[in-house]
Amino acid sequence: MSAPDELFCWEGDWGLPSVDTDCLILLAYTKFAGAPLKVHKISNPWRSPSGSLPALRTSKGEVLSRPSDIIIHLRKQKYNADYDLSAREGADTMAFTSLLEEKLLPALVYTFWMECKNYVEVTRRWYAEHLPFPLSLFLPGRMQAGQLERLRLARSDDALDAGEELEKELYHDAVECMNLLSQRLGSSKFFFGDSPSSLDAVVFGHLAPLLRAKLPNGKLQQQLKSLDNLTHFCSNILLLYFPSDGRENISRKAQAEGGEFDHVPNKRRKQILSALVALGAMLTYALFTGILSIKHVHQRALESSPSLHADEEEDEED
């Protein structure tokens, strides 16, 4: 029996199996399609076979990193969440997926990566706390740059400036998209009846982080929470397909609120150790590039000083 395919994803938080949209889409799709993958939830993309997340390593050693390529691979393995859809439902899936990428995704990128308070207090903070040192020092900024480039490409706008005008335009498109999704879902459990499809995975992956993250600027989040059927849709998927993730996150949160130093959570302990390592590195650099060489020169100067030798000879004669 061959080894199962392995899926590498960002780890979860906020009661979600992952904090990343692409990872959430793939995790949901594999659950819906019944694909028997071995899932690795990690916080270091360098441990992924592709150096990025998400990534899939097949049983034959092939590595895929684009979510669309991973889903195509799973379908070729007969794990197809859209198997029972009609031609019209398949067309609707493509139309709504394009709508999400064009109208909702840019607003999500802005909300998490460009809106100043959200980025500093939630996004950058989360990745800085979960990434290992020294990746935590530079990778959040690099990820932000990648997301901004993604937004530029989506809008075909090289001169992308954050501001009220851009925010208003993006949020208007996102609200329109969410309203259309809400109308299409109606009172149904999933978008095409009682069984989830790839569209359900895509919608869940985009909406769940917006619904669950504690955002200081939650304009778009409040709009989503006002659409009861979409919030119930996300909560229902979490309850049915990821029941353990909420409990794990609650357990980690309770652990993180422990008291004395001996009970400091691993993340905090890692931060302290990282700071000590960084301090040690700076001291070592300073010593070897400046202080030691100065002391050494000073010592040699004293040893070779004629006046010092003369004083010593005078002392001996006395």
ROTI-257216 format. One line per 5 residues: number of its first residue (from 1); their letters; for each residue z, x, y of N, C-alpha, C. Coordinates in pm, whole numbers, plus 50000, padded with zeros to 5 digits. Example, Ala and Ser with C-alpha at 12.3 -4.5 7.8 and 13.67 -1.06 7.14 Angstrom:
ROTI-257216
1> as> 50780/51319/49431/50780/51230/49550/50780/51320/49670 | 50708/51285/49775/50714/51367/49894/50787/51290/50003
//
This chain:
ROTI-257216
1> msapd> 50000/50084/49879/50000/50000/50000/50000/50088/50125 | 49905/50064/50216/49894/50148/50337/50004/50113/50437 | 50032/50209/50522/50134/50188/50624/50086/50084/50725 | 50177/50006/50783/50135/49904/50881/50093/49967/51013 | 50014/49894/51088/49983/49937/51224/50112/49942/51305
6> elfcw> 50117/50033/51403/50237/50050/51485/50205/50020/51631 | 50284/49933/51690/50267/49896/51830/50379/49957/51913 | 50342/50030/52018/50438/50096/52108/50438/50021/52241 | 50558/49975/52283/50571/49893/52404/50690/49939/52487 | 50684/49904/52616/50802/49921/52701/50916/49834/52647
11> egdwg> 51037/49885/52653/51151/49808/52605/51180/49689/52697 | 51267/49600/52651/51292/49477/52723/51414/49478/52812 | 51424/49377/52893/51539/49352/52980/51521/49211/53037 | 51620/49162/53111/51614/49030/53175/51597/48919/53072 | 51638/48943/52947/51620/48843/52842/51480/48838/52786
16> lpsvd> 51399/48941/52814/51261/48947/52767/51245/49058/52663 | 51149/49045/52570/51126/49150/52472/51065/49276/52532 | 51004/49263/52651/50952/49377/52726/50944/49337/52872 | 50953/49436/52962/50943/49406/53105/50800/49419/53155 | 50710/49462/53070/50572/49488/53110/50481/49374/53068
21> tdcli> 50392/49332/53158/50303/49219/53132/50212/49243/53013 | 50143/49357/53009/50052/49385/52898/50125/49390/52765 | 50245/49449/52765/50325/49455/52641/50367/49316/52597 | 50406/49233/52692/50445/49095/52659/50329/49017/52598 | 50212/49035/52655/50094/48965/52601/50071/49005/52456
26> llayt> 50078/49135/52427/50052/49182/52291/50164/49141/52195 | 50289/49148/52240/50400/49107/52154/50390/48959/52119 | 50355/48877/52219/50341/48734/52193/50221/48707/52102 | 50110/48773/52128/49990/48750/52046/50016/48787/51900 | 50081/48899/51875/50107/48939/51736/50200/48840/51667
31> kfaga> 50294/48783/51742/50381/48680/51684/50301/48554/51650 | 50217/48512/51744/50138/48390/51724/50040/48405/51607 | 49982/48527/51594/49881/48550/51490/49943/48591/51357 | 50073/48621/51356/50141/48662/51233/50105/48802/51187 | 50069/48890/51281/50032/49027/51245/50157/49107/51209
36> plkvh> 50158/49171/51091/50277/49245/51045/50282/49387/51101 | 50305/49399/51229/50309/49530/51292/50450/49588/51291 | 50457/49720/51295/50583/49788/51317/50593/49814/51467 | 50690/49753/51534/50698/49758/51679/50802/49862/51722 | 50761/49948/51816/50852/50047/51875/50870/50013/52022
41> kisnp> 50989/49971/52060/51019/49943/52200/51089/50065/52258 | 51021/50132/52349/51068/50260/52399/51066/50262/52552 | 51128/50363/52610/51129/50377/52756/51069/50510/52799 | 50997/50575/52708/50932/50703/52738/50786/50695/52694 | 50693/50678/52787/50552/50665/52747/50499/50789/52679
46> wrsps> 50562/50904/52700/50516/51027/52636/50544/51028/52486 | 50625/50934/52440/50648/50920/52296/50543/50831/52230 | 50458/50773/52312/50348/50691/52261/50234/50782/52216 | 50159/50744/52112/50048/50828/52066/49938/50846/52169 | 49930/50757/52268/49828/50769/52373/49884/50828/52503
51> gslpa> 50017/50844/52509/50080/50891/52632/50099/50782/52734 | 50069/50657/52696/50086/50542/52785/50132/50423/52702 | 50176/50317/52773/50222/50196/52706/50152/50075/52767 | 50108/49980/52684/50123/49974/52538/50019/50061/52467 | 50041/50081/52336/49947/50155/52253/49963/50110/52108
56> lrtsk> 49853/50115/52035/49854/50078/51893/49800/50196/51812 | 49877/50235/51711/49830/50334/51614/49802/50262/51484 | 49675/50260/51444/49636/50187/51324/49678/50263/51199 | 49668/50194/51086/49704/50257/50958/49611/50373/50924 | 49494/50379/50990/49398/50488/50967/49413/50600/51070
61> gevls> 49512/50587/51159/49537/50692/51257/49463/50675/51388 | 49385/50570/51404/49315/50545/51529/49414/50496/51634 | 49395/50538/51758/49486/50501/51866/49411/50417/51970 | 49466/50299/52001/49409/50209/52101/49512/50185/52210 | 49467/50182/52335/49562/50163/52445/49528/50044/52534
66> rpsdi> 49405/49997/52532/49370/49879/52613/49409/49752/52537 | 49482/49659/52602/49524/49536/52534/49408/49460/52472 | 49294/49454/52541/49178/49381/52485/49128/49447/52357 | 49128/49580/52353/49085/49650/52232/49183/49626/52116 | 49311/49620/52150/49412/49597/52046/49397/49457/51987
71> iihlr> 49372/49358/52072/49354/49221/52023/49226/49211/51938 | 49119/49276/51980/48995/49276/51901/49020/49339/51764 | 49096/49447/51761/49129/49512/51633/49206/49417/51542 | 49305/49347/51599/49384/49253/51519/49298/49139/51465 | 49205/49093/51546/49114/48987/51499/49027/49035/51384
76> kqkyn> 48984/49159/51390/48905/49216/51280/48987/49226/51152 | 49120/49236/51169/49209/49240/51052/49250/49099/51007 | 49182/48997/51060/49205/48856/51025/49333/48798/51086 | 49384/48862/51193/49501/48807/51263/49452/48752/51396 | 49410/48626/51391/49344/48564/51506/49420/48439/51549
81> adydl> 49483/48448/51665/49560/48333/51715/49469/48220/51763 | 49339/48248/51778/49245/48146/51826/49157/48090/51715 | 49197/48109/51593/49113/48073/51479/49078/47924/51478 | 49174/47839/51516/49154/47694/51507/49100/47631/51635 | 49068/47711/51736/49020/47655/51862/48875/47609/51850
86> sareg> 48844/47502/51922/48706/47455/51929/48627/47543/52027 | 48496/47524/52033/48413/47601/52124/48455/47575/52269 | 48486/47449/52300/48527/47416/52436/48661/47481/52470 | 48754/47481/52376/48884/47543/52400/48869/47695/52415 | 48776/47752/52340/48748/47894/52356/48694/47925/52494
91> adtma> 48607/47839/52545/48553/47856/52680/48663/47840/52784 | 48753/47744/52763/48867/47725/52854/48957/47848/52855 | 48975/47908/52739/49057/48029/52729/49000/48140/52816 | 48870/48162/52806/48805/48265/52887/48814/48233/53035 | 48797/48106/53070/48800/48067/53212/48939/48086/53272
96> ftsll> 49042/48042/53201/49177/48054/53254/49225/48199/53253 | 49182/48277/53155/49217/48420/53154/49159/48491/53275 | 49034/48461/53307/48970/48518/53426/49041/48473/53553 | 49083/48346/53555/49154/48293/53671/49286/48367/53691 | 49358/48391/53584/49485/48464/53592/49465/48605/53647
101> eekll> 49364/48674/53596/49340/48811/53638/49293/48819/53783 | 49221/48717/53827/49165/48718/53962/49263/48666/54066 | 49341/48563/54032/49426/48495/54130/49576/48528/54119 | 49627/48536/53996/49771/48554/53979/49811/48701/53969 | 49736/48779/53894/49773/48919/53873/49787/48998/54003
106> palvy> 49694/48987/54100/49714/49062/54225/49844/49028/54296 | 49884/48902/54293/50010/48862/54358/50130/48920/54283 | 50120/48929/54151/50230/48988/54072/50242/49137/54101 | 50128/49206/54110/50130/49349/54145/50194/49367/54282 | 50157/49284/54377/50216/49292/54510/50366/49265/54505
111> tfwme> 50407/49162/54432/50547/49123/54427/50636/49234/54370 | 50592/49297/54263/50676/49396/54194/50656/49539/54245 | 50538/49571/54298/50507/49711/54329/50481/49739/54476 | 50455/49638/54558/50427/49662/54700/50532/49603/54793 | 50589/49490/54758/50693/49430/54842/50814/49524/54840
116> cknyv> 50852/49571/54957/50944/49684/54968/51077/49661/54895 | 51144/49551/54925/51275/49525/54863/51265/49511/54712 | 51166/49438/54665/51150/49419/54521/51123/49551/54451 | 51038/49634/54512/51004/49762/54449/51126/49854/54443 | 51196/49868/54555/51309/49962/54562/51427/49915/54477
121> evtrr> 51461/49786/54488/51583/49737/54424/51563/49692/54279 | 51440/49663/54240/51417/49613/54103/51324/49705/54025 | 51199/49715/54068/51099/49785/53987/51129/49934/53973 | 51133/50004/54087/51158/50149/54080/51295/50178/54019 | 51392/50098/54053/51526/50120/54000/51529/50106/53849
126> wyaeh> 51459/50003/53796/51460/49982/53651/51398/50100/53578 | 51281/50142/53624/51214/50253/53555/51289/50385/53573 | 51347/50407/53691/51423/50530/53713/51547/50536/53623 | 51608/50422/53597/51727/50419/53512/51694/50429/53364 | 51575/50384/53324/51542/50382/53181/51458/50500/53136
131> lpfpl> 51381/50560/53226/51302/50676/53189/51392/50798/53170 | 51359/50887/53078/51438/51009/53062/51410/51108/53175 | 51504/51193/53200/51486/51301/53297/51393/51407/53238 | 51297/51463/53310/51271/51447/53453/51166/51341/53487 | 51117/51264/53387/51016/51161/53415/51066/51061/53518
136> slflp> 51197/51036/53517/51253/50937/53609/51236/50978/53755 | 51211/51107/53780/51198/51155/53918/51061/51127/53978 | 50957/51127/53896/50823/51116/53953/50737/51005/53893 | 50768/50959/53771/50679/50863/53707/50677/50726/53776 | 50791/50672/53826/50782/50543/53896/50685/50546/54014
141> grmqa> 50686/50655/54090/50591/50667/54201/50447/50674/54154 | 50425/50747/54044/50289/50756/53989/50243/50620/53936 | 50335/50547/53874/50302/50413/53824/50269/50320/53940 | 50344/50331/54050/50316/50248/54167/50175/50277/54220 | 50138/50405/54227/50005/50442/54275/49897/50382/54185
146> gqler> 49922/50383/54053/49827/50323/53960/49813/50173/53979 | 49924/50106/54005/49920/49962/54027/49849/49927/54158 | 49869/50009/54260/49800/49984/54387/49650/50003/54372 | 49610/50102/54294/49468/50122/54266/49412/50003/54188 | 49493/49951/54097/49453/49831/54022/49430/49713/54116
151> lrlar> 49518/49701/54217/49505/49592/54313/49382/49612/54402 | 49357/49736/54442/49237/49764/54523/49110/49726/54449 | 49105/49762/54320/48987/49730/54241/48972/49579/54225 | 49084/49510/54205/49079/49365/54187/49028/49295/54313 | 49062/49351/54428/49023/49289/54555/48900/49355/54617
156> sddal> 48851/49462/54556/48737/49538/54612/48765/49577/54756 | 48887/49628/54778/48931/49662/54913/48995/49801/54911 | 48926/49901/54967/48979/50038/54969/49092/50053/55070 | 49086/49980/55180/49190/49988/55284/49290/49876/55263 | 49379/49895/55167/49475/49791/55132/49607/49816/55204
161> dagee> 49642/49730/55298/49764/49748/55376/49861/49633/55348 | 49982/49671/55308/50084/49568/55283/50125/49505/55415 | 50143/49375/55415/50183/49305/55536/50182/49156/55513 | 50222/49084/55616/50234/48938/55603/50101/48872/55572 | 49993/48923/55632/49863/48861/55610/49818/48875/55465
166> lekel> 49832/48995/55410/49795/49018/55270/49883/48937/55177 | 50014/48939/55204/50108/48864/55120/50075/48715/55121 | 50047/48661/55238/50015/48518/55249/49890/48483/55169 | 49789/48569/55177/49664/48543/55107/49683/48550/54955 | 49755/48654/54910/49778/48671/54766/49862/48558/54710
171> yhdav> 49967/48521/54782/50056/48416/54734/49986/48280/54733 | 49897/48257/54828/49821/48132/54830/49736/48119/54703 | 49667/48227/54668/49584/48226/54547/49670/48209/54422 | 49788/48276/54419/49875/48269/54302/49932/48129/54283 | 49972/48067/54392/50027/47930/54384/49919/47834/54335
176> ecmnl> 49799/47850/54385/49687/47767/54340/49665/47784/54189 | 49671/47907/54143/49652/47935/54000/49763/47873/53917 | 49888/47887/53960/50000/47831/53884/49994/47679/53881 | 49951/47618/53990/49937/47472/53991/49831/47426/53892 | 49720/47500/53884/49615/47466/53788/49664/47482/53645
181> lsqrl> 49739/47588/53620/49797/47609/53487/49894/47495/53451 | 49974/47455/53548/50070/47347/53526/49998/47217/53493 | 49890/47189/53565/49812/47067/53539/49748/47071/53400 | 49698/47189/53363/49632/47202/53232/49733/47189/53118 | 49851/47244/53136/49953/47237/53032/50006/47095/53018
186> gsskf> 50030/47029/53129/50084/46892/53126/50217/46887/53054 | 50230/46792/52963/50354/46777/52887/50344/46838/52747 | 50237/46913/52722/50216/46973/52590/50309/47092/52570 | 50332/47124/52445/50416/47238/52411/50343/47368/52440 | 50215/47372/52403/50129/47486/52431/50000/47435/52495
191> ffgds> 49913/47527/52537/49795/47486/52614/49693/47409/52530 | 49693/47431/52398/49598/47358/52314/49670/47285/52200 | 49777/47217/52235/49847/47137/52135/49977/47197/52089 | 50002/47191/51959/50131/47233/51903/50131/47377/51851 | 50016/47445/51856/50009/47583/51806/49969/47676/51920
196> pssld> 50037/47790/51934/50004/47883/52043/49876/47961/52016 | 49809/47997/52123/49684/48072/52114/49693/48195/52205 | 49580/48266/52216/49579/48384/52302/49604/48347/52449 | 49560/48229/52491/49586/48187/52629/49735/48172/52654 | 49806/48118/52558/49952/48106/52572/50016/48244/52585
201> avvfg> 49965/48342/52510/50018/48478/52518/49992/48538/52656 | 49871/48516/52709/49834/48572/52839/49917/48507/52951 | 49931/48376/52947/50010/48307/53050/50157/48349/53041 | 50210/48355/52922/50350/48397/52903/50371/48538/52957 | 50280/48630/52925/50295/48768/52970/50296/48783/53120
206> hlapl> 50221/48698/53189/50217/48705/53335/50336/48636/53400 | 50379/48523/53345/50482/48443/53411/50625/48483/53377 | 50649/48529/53255/50787/48554/53212/50861/48658/53298 | 50800/48773/53332/50874/48866/53420/50904/48807/53557 | 50810/48731/53612/50832/48668/53741/50945/48567/53733
211> lrakl> 50955/48498/53620/51059/48397/53603/51197/48459/53585 | 51206/48572/53513/51335/48625/53473/51391/48739/53559 | 51306/48813/53628/51356/48925/53708/51438/48873/53826 | 51542/48948/53864/51626/48911/53978/51569/48976/54104 | 51478/48907/54169/51405/48962/54282/51473/48927/54414
216> pngkl> 51499/49025/54500/51556/48994/54632/51461/48913/54719 | 51330/48937/54705/51231/48855/54775/51161/48771/54668 | 51205/48646/54652/51158/48565/54542/51072/48446/54584 | 50986/48465/54683/50901/48354/54731/50815/48299/54618 | 50744/48387/54550/50656/48342/54442/50736/48292/54323
221> qqqlk> 50850/48355/54302/50937/48315/54191/50988/48172/54210 | 51024/48138/54331/51072/48002/54358/50962/47898/54334 | 50840/47934/54367/50729/47844/54342/50712/47819/54193 | 50724/47925/54113/50714/47910/53967/50828/47823/53914 | 50948/47844/53963/51062/47767/53915/51053/47620/53952
226> sldnl> 50971/47588/54051/50954/47447/54088/50859/47374/53992 | 50787/47448/53910/50695/47390/53811/50767/47386/53676 | 50833/47274/53650/50922/47264/53535/50851/47289/53402 | 50729/47241/53388/50664/47256/53257/50630/47403/53228 | 50598/47483/53331/50571/47625/53309/50698/47702/53277
231> thfcs> 50809/47670/53344/50935/47737/53313/50982/47702/53172 | 50966/47575/53133/51003/47534/52997/50910/47600/52894 | 50785/47617/52930/50688/47683/52843/50735/47825/52811 | 50773/47901/52913/50820/48039/52892/50950/48042/52812 | 51042/47956/52849/51171/47953/52779/51154/47913/52632
236> nilll> 51060/47824/52606/51035/47778/52469/50980/47891/52382 | 50888/47970/52438/50834/48083/52362/50943/48186/52333 | 51027/48212/52431/51136/48307/52409/51231/48257/52301 | 51261/48129/52302/51354/48072/52205/51295/48071/52065 | 51166/48037/52053/51104/48024/51921/51063/48157/51860
241> yfpsd> 51013/48250/51942/50953/48371/51888/51031/48499/51917 | 51121/48496/52016/51199/48616/52049/51347/48581/52068 | 51407/48514/51971/51546/48469/51990/51647/48583/51999 | 51617/48695/51934/51714/48805/51931/51713/48886/52059 | 51603/48885/52134/51594/48970/52253/51692/48929/52361
246> greni> 51711/48799/52380/51808/48753/52478/51948/48797/52443 | 51983/48788/52313/52118/48829/52271/52138/48979/52287 | 52034/49058/52255/52044/49203/52269/52064/49242/52414 | 51989/49178/52504/52002/49210/52646/52138/49171/52701 | 52190/49056/52656/52324/49014/52698/52429/49113/52649
251> srkaq> 52413/49159/52525/52506/49255/52467/52504/49386/52545 | 52383/49435/52580/52373/49559/52655/52434/49544/52793 | 52415/49425/52855/52470/49401/52988/52622/49401/52984 | 52679/49338/52881/52825/49336/52868/52878/49476/52845 | 52805/49555/52768/52847/49692/52741/52844/49774/52869
256> aegge> 52741/49747/52952/52725/49822/53077/52835/49792/53177 | 52905/49680/53159/53011/49642/53252/53147/49689/53205 | 53153/49776/53103/53278/49833/53053/53345/49919/53158 | 53472/49956/53132/53552/50018/53236/53548/50166/53253 | 53628/50245/53174/53652/50385/53200/53532/50470/53167
261> fdhvp> 53544/50601/53196/53432/50692/53175/53389/50696/53030 | 53485/50686/52937/53451/50689/52795/53363/50571/52756 | 53367/50466/52837/53289/50347/52806/53168/50333/52898 | 53137/50439/52972/53017/50435/53057/52896/50420/52967 | 52805/50327/52997/52689/50307/52912/52599/50430/52909
266> nkrrk> 52516/50434/52806/52431/50551/52787/52343/50578/52906 | 52291/50472/52971/52205/50493/53086/52279/50567/53197 | 52404/50524/53225/52483/50587/53330/52516/50730/53293 | 52555/50750/53168/52589/50885/53121/52468/50976/53133 | 52349/50921/53103/52226/50998/53113/52199/51037/53259
271> qilsa> 52230/50945/53350/52211/50975/53491/52301/51090/53537 | 52428/51084/53492/52523/51188/53531/52480/51323/53475 | 52441/51324/53347/52397/51449/53286/52271/51501/53354 | 52180/51410/53390/52057/51451/53458/52089/51516/53593 | 52185/51456/53665/52223/51512/53794/52285/51651/53777
276> lvalg> 52368/51667/53673/52429/51798/53648/52324/51902/53611 | 52229/51860/53529/52121/51953/53491/52040/51994/53614 | 52008/51896/53699/51932/51926/53819/52009/52020/53911 | 52141/51996/53926/52225/52081/54009/52229/52223/53954 | 52243/52232/53819/52244/52364/53757/52114/52439/53777
281> amlty> 52002/52365/53768/51872/52427/53787/51856/52479/53930 | 51903/52402/54027/51892/52445/54166/51979/52567/54193 | 52101/52568/54137/52189/52683/54155/52131/52808/54092 | 52075/52791/53972/52013/52905/53904/51898/52960/53986 | 51815/52869/54037/51702/52911/54119/51751/52987/54242
286> alftg> 51853/52933/54307/51904/52997/54428/51961/53134/54398 | 52033/53145/54287/52094/53272/54251/51989/53378/54222 | 51892/53341/54143/51793/53440/54100/51690/53474/54207 | 51673/53388/54305/51573/53415/54408/51633/53465/54538 | 51763/53452/54555/51819/53490/54684/51952/53562/54678
291> ilsik> 52051/53490/54634/52188/53540/54647/52210/53668/54568 | 52170/53671/54442/52193/53790/54360/52119/53910/54416 | 51995/53893/54458/51918/54005/54510/51981/54058/54638 | 52034/53969/54723/52099/54013/54846/52224/54091/54816 | 52303/54041/54723/52426/54112/54686/52394/54248/54627
296> hvhqr> 52288/54251/54546/52251/54374/54479/52207/54479/54581 | 52128/54438/54681/52084/54530/54785/52202/54578/54865 | 52294/54487/54896/52412/54523/54973/52496/54624/54898 | 52509/54605/54767/52589/54696/54686/52526/54835/54684 | 52393/54840/54668/52325/54969/54664/52334/55039/54799
301> aless> 52331/54959/54906/52343/55019/55040/52478/55083/55059 | 52582/55018/55009/52716/55074/55021/52729/55204/54942 | 52668/55202/54821/52679/55319/54735/52607/55440/54794 | 52496/55415/54866/52417/55525/54918/52450/55559/55062 | 52551/55495/55124/52585/55517/55265/52650/55654/55284
306> pslha> 52594/55743/55370/52651/55878/55392/52790/55871/55452 | 52809/55777/55543/52940/55771/55609/53049/55736/55510 | 53014/55652/55412/53112/55615/55313/53150/55734/55228 | 53049/55815/55187/53079/55934/55106/53161/56034/55187 | 53127/56044/55316/53202/56137/55401/53345/56095/55411
311> deeed> 53369/55966/55430/53506/55917/55440/53583/55944/55313 | 53512/55924/55198/53580/55948/55071/53618/56094/55054 | 53527/56191/55102/53558/56334/55088/53674/56370/55176 | 53677/56311/55299/53789/56340/55389/53920/56296/55330 | 53916/56179/55266/54040/56129/55204/54088/56221/55095
316> eed> 53991/56278/55019/54031/56367/54909/54092/56495/54964 | 54033/56552/55078/54086/56675/55135/54227/56653/55187 | 54250/56536/55247/54385/56506/55297/54483/56497/55181
//
